[in-house]
């Protein structure tokens, strides 16, 4: 597996999310979505790492010419974070000013989730497994 590094988690995708005002975004992510800052670096700061349950994200200050989804008018990805209490998380996010784009609901593929957009327009899903559903039961087709 290689060397262990306390700065970068293993066995996961580590998304890097860019914000126009990183200090403001880190405070917002803590207050509204319940992330906890692990570290920050640089002046302003220029980057950092945050945790929510077992999810980890890197955050970075936008550089010249980089624009967030809110300014572009569209997003290119969604970030899913698994939480134990979806309804409690939803209430916190809604009260904190997140723009809710999907109310809590159970999906055909067995997840209970809601969707929200953050202050820079990034799309987030907060989810928990509601039931064990085989992909074939909702129409997915496997490779073999």
C-alpha positions, 0 to 999 in steps of 0.5 A: 500500500505504500507509506502512510501520510497523516495529511492525505487520507487513503482509500478514498477520492479526495475532492478539491473544492475551490472557493472565491473567499476561502476563509469565509467558505471554511467558516460557512462549511463548518457552521452550515454543513458541520465540517471541521477544519483539520488544517489550513495553510498560507496567507488568507488562507490559501488552502486547507483540509476539512472533515465531516464524519468520514468524508474529507475535502481539500479546499483552496482559494480561487486563483486568477480567472477561476470562477465558481459554479454560481458565477458560471451558471452551472456546476460540473459535479456533485459531492456526496457526504454520508451522514447518520442523521440526514433530517438533522443535517438538513435542518441545520443546513436549511437554517444556516442558509444553504439553498436546498435543491432537493428535499429529503427523500428516499431514492429508488436505489435505496438512499435517503438524502437531500441536496443543497448548494453552498455559497459558491454554487457547489452541489452537495448531497447528504445521504445515508443508506436506507435499504439494501437494493440490488442495482438490477432492481432499479434498472441498472445494468452491470458489466457481467 
